[in-house]
Amino acid sequence: MSTTSRWIDIPAGNDTFGGYLALPKGGKGPAVIIIQEIFGVNSHIRSVADQYAQDGYVALAPDVFWRVQPRVELTYEGKDREKGIELMQKTKVDDAVADIGAAAAALRALSEVTGKVAAIGYCFGGRLAYLAAAAGSVDAAVAYYGGGIHNHLDKAANVKVPMQFHYGELDAHILPSDIGQIQERFAGRADVQFNIYPNADHGFNCSDRASYNQHAAALAHGRTLTFLGERM
């Protein structure tokens, strides 16, 4: 492995919470916040952070569920999936968005971070990436199959930074009409991109899930790198 990784403490008011930090081989670079799904900072999310570190980014995956249950690590089916849904329901979205802001501030304070800070979120994390962009705490945001964004379109006008969206065409959790509402709200924004992947389902980027789609995942990763490379 050409990256160095460790867990760090992220200040949050009078408290701290954990985040998995992966550094690029060169030790320095612009930064990305990798925002978890409902399954915690599990081995897959850590591998995504490692992947972006190999791409030259300082990558930090904050523990979004720390207020409810710190350092949870879940798989994708059965009781673990039910547990993830329960943790998401117990997590206050405003607190989670503030925690993404805290993660961005922690990255900006690191000597290893030499450029801008972007957020890349998956599923629940995709919604948080959008809300972090609306809160102004990141310089760019990427949302992979972010559920529920269409319910927060009152915040779309607050998104002043470049944004990229990725959706699977077969995703039963996010309807075409939901995506259409978001596209309509950002119509005319040259710095906001939408990508919809044929034959791809929810979670297509995760190689640990049955819905993994290699073609869509590779294409989305390349598009994400291009998007960030042009703006970071």
Secondary structure, DSSP 8 states (H G I E B T S, - for coil): ---EEEEEEEEETTEEEEEEEEE-TTS-EEEEEEE--TTBS-HHHHHHHHHHHHTT-EEEEE-TTTTTSTT-B--SSHHHHHHHHHHHHHS-HHHHHHHHHHHHHHHHTSTTEEEEEEEEEETHHHHHHHHHHHHT-SSEEEEES-TTGGGGGGGGGG--S-EEEEEETT-SSS-HHHHHHHHHHTTT-TTEEEEEETT--TTTT-TTSTT--HHHHHHHHHHHHHHHHHH-
